[in-house]
Amino acid sequence: MEAFMTKRSVIKHQVREGVLDSEQFLHDAKVRRLPPQSHNRNGWSPYPSNDDRDQAYLKTLKPKSEGQTELMDAVDAHNLVLALGPAGTGKTYLAVAKAVEALEAGKVGRIVLSRPAVEAGESIGFLPGDMEDKLAPYLRPLYDALSDRLSMKRVKALMAEGLIEIAPIGYMRGRTLNNAFIVVDEAQNCTYVQLKMLLTRLGWHSTMVVTGDPQQSDLLPGVSGLSDISERVETVPGIAVVRLAERDIVRHPLVASMIGVL
């Protein structure tokens, strides 16, 4: 035991002096030198680099159904796409993800996200705060999709620079959106006049994706203009209308089962 302690003491002294060599290691010693490759960039390090942490947000975007594949291909090939389908088919997520992809690749200069401020059959009354605070509950799904593709810190920075804009439909009239990727979400809660106004906001070097479920409108029966608009523009060259179905639902399996009976 005394001899072992003496050897341990010698090792500790050599470590302090910086003269410890791998040939002097003892099988029962607890002190080990890190492998030589640990100093390389690709080797092990107790301090993960910032690049590694940032890469966590660069998720590969892959379709999970034939309908999603059709939607992604349509966004790549057309400047105006209408995506219609039931809840859980990934319409909003794919649209926002393609918008982020286009912005990161430098294909567009900004992202414009818009949706109607309509309650789901329940009046929540007056909300405190300024315009952004009042609209936050309505626009939350768009924030969620953005934060899943980018870090929330990056989202806030891009919004502060004006590269990402989230606005209600009521503030879109009179604008011309050039060099932008526009996503109009929950379009089933827009009237025919509102959708006509939104579609004509499309400017040069821009892409617009309109998403909605005609079967889940919170407006009075016959007021929603999504179905009528989609049928009218479906024959226009350069415009794609993608109709997703129950087989494209990627949420919990019960969602697809409920959609079929509700």
N, C-alpha and C positions, 0 to 999 in steps of 0.2 A: 504493500500500500504506500509506503514511504517512497519507494523507487518510482511508482506511478505518479505520485504528486510531484516529484522532482522533474519528471519528463514534462508534465503539464506546465510547470513553471517555466521551463526552458522554452516551450512553444509560445507561451504568452509573451515572454521577453522578446523572442524573435519576431512575433507579430508587431510588437511596439517598435522594434528597430527596423522593420521592413525588410528583413533578410530571410523570411520564411520561404522555403522552397517546397514544391510538391513532393519531392523525394523524402522529405523529413516528416511527412504526415504519419501519425500513428492511427492504427485501426480503431482504437477506442477513444480517440480525441474528438472533441466536439467542435474544434475550430477547423474550418475548411476554407480554402480560397475559392472565390468565384471563378467559374470557367472562363478562359481567355475570350471567348466570343461574347461575353456579357458586355464588353466595352464597345462592341460593334452596334451599328444602328439597328440591325435586324435581330440582335441578340436579346437576351432577357435583361430587363431593367426594372427596379422597384418603382421607378417614376414613369408612368405612362405618358406618352407625348400628347400634346394638344391635338395633333393630327389624328391620332387614334380615336380620341373622344369625338372629334367632329365627324369622323367616318361613320359613327353609329347612326347618324341621321340620314346617310345616303343609302336608304333602303332600295333594293332592286324592285322596280314596279313590274309585277307580272299579273296577267289576267288569270282569273280562276274559273272562267266559264267561256263558252263560245260567244255569248252576248257581250261580255266584257272585252273580249278580243276584237269583236266587231266595232265596239265603241272606241277603243284605243286606236285602231286603224283609221277610223273615220276622222278622229281629231287630227291625226297626222296628215290626212289627205285633203281635208276641207277647212275652209275658214269659218263656216257656220255649221254647228252640229246641234241637233235637238235629241236629247236622250230621255226617253220615256220608259217608265217601268215601275214595278211595285217597290215597296220599302225593302231595304237590305240588299239591293242589287249593286251597290257601290257607285251609283251615279255621281254623287257629290264628291266622294273621295277621289275617284279617278279623274274627274274634271279638275279638281284642285291640284292633284299630283301632276297632271300634265302641264298645268299652268306653272307650277314651281320648276318643273323640268325645262320648260321653255325659257323661263327667266334665268335659270342657272346657266343655260347654254348660250345665252345672249341673243336668242331669237326674238325676244320682245323686250321692251324697256320697262314694263310695269305690269302688275296684276291688278285687275279690278274685280272685286267680288260683290255681288249684289243679291239681295233677296227681299221679298215683301215683308213688312212688319205687320203680320196678321197672326192673331192668337188662334190656337187650335181649339176653337169652340168655347173658350173660356176667357172672359175679360179680366185682366190682371190689374186694371185701374191705372192710376197715374204713377209713374216711376220717378224717383228723385234723381237729381244730377243733371249734367248737361246732355247734349244730343248723343254723345258716344255712350254715356252711362245708360240712357233710356233705351238705346238700340242694342246694347250688349246681350240681353237675353235672346233676342231674335237672331242675332248673328253668331251665337255661340257655336253652332255646328260648323261654321266656316273656320272659326278659330281652332276648333279641335282638329279639323283636317289639315290645316296649316301647320300646327304644332307637331303633328305626327310626321310630317315630311321635313320640317326644319325645327331647330331648337327654338324654344319660346324666346330666348334672348335674341336670336337672329330675326325672328318674326317682328319683335318690337323695334329692332334697329331698322329693318326694311320699311316698316310702317312710318317710322320717324323721318326717313329719307324720302317718303312718298312713292317708293317702289311697289308697295302693296297698299291698296286702298279698299276699304270695306265700306260700302254705302248702301242706304236703302233705295229702293226703286224710285221713290218719289223725288230723289235728287238727281236723277239721270236725264231728265228732259233737257233738250237744248245742247247736249254735249256731243262731241265727236271724238271717239276713242281711237286714236292712231297709235300704232306700235305697242299694242297692249293685248293681253290675254284676258278676256272677260268671261266670268262664270256667273250665270244667272241661276240661282238655286230656288227650289220650291216654286217653280213657275206655274204650278197648278193653282196658286193663289193670286194669279194675275188675271186681269180682264183682257179681253181681246185688244182693246185700245192700248193698255199698258204694254202688252207683248209687242204690238206693232211699233210702239215708240222705242222699246228696248232693241229690237232687231235692227232698226234703222240707225242706231248709234254706232254701228260697226264702221271703223275707219280703215285707212290704208295700213298694210302690214300687221293686221290684227286677226285674232281668232276668238270666236265666241262659242261657248258651250252653254246651252240652256237645258236644265234638268228639271224633272218633275214627274209626279204620279197623278195622272188624270182621275184616278179613282179615290184620291185622298184630298180633295179640295175642301178648304175651310170656308169657302164662299157659299153663297146661296146657290141652289141648283140652277144650272144654265148660265151662271155668271162667268165661270172660268173660261178663258179663251185658248187654253193650251191645246186641246184636241183639235179645235177648228183651225188654229194657226198651223199646227203640224201637218194637217192634211193638205192645206193650201200650198205650203212651201215645199212639200215632199217632191213635187214635180219640177222644182226649179233647179237647173244645173248648178253644181257647186255647193249645194246644200244637202247635208246628210241627216236623215231621221232614223235613229236607232231605237228599236223597240225591244226592251229587255222583258224577260218573262220570269215565271216562278222558278224555273230551272237555273236562273242566274243569281238567285238569292244566296249570299255568302254569310249571312248571320246565322244565329242558332237554327238548327233544323226545324224547330217548332215554328219559326217565323214562316217558312215556306208552307208548312201544314196549315197554319192559321189563315194565311192569305187565300188559300183555296176554298175555305168555308165561310170566311167573313164577308 
